[in-house]
């Protein structure tokens, strides 16, 4: 979950920066979802599903929570009162729209991703040249951390948001 949370953090920081650059405000919904993780007793986010259409997207309760944090920012400048019933109705609408989008997503052709074969002589030679012992988890972990540090340095140098995967 750490990498998923890091991805959400990165998505929010990039979205906030883009909104600000365009002259818009940004409401960060992450704190609202605290205590409602996928495996909690009252999850607001779907777990991994198959097909994956709704995986890690807000469920009905999540849409209500999301609307509760976003609605005040949308209505505060025009003086509209937002009620729980209005948020509930919006959650139903958003859930229906999400299902419609999921149906469209179902048309996306699945691609196969395969892990590299690290047993080939070429892979072993490349690892050895990089100073990585493929039989030593600590050596692999050090190489992974070093690669991440290089990526962070590149993003930092380019002024891009950085979220450590942890």
ABEGO torsion letter per residue (X at the ends): XAAAAAAAAAAAAAAAAAAAAAGBBBBBAAAAABGABAABABBABBBBBOBAAABGBBBAAAAAAAAAAAAAAAAAAAGBBBBAAAAAAAAAAAAAAAAAAAAAAAABBBBBBBBBBAABAAAAAAAAAAGBBAABAAAAAAAAAAAAAAAAAAAAAAGBBBBBAX
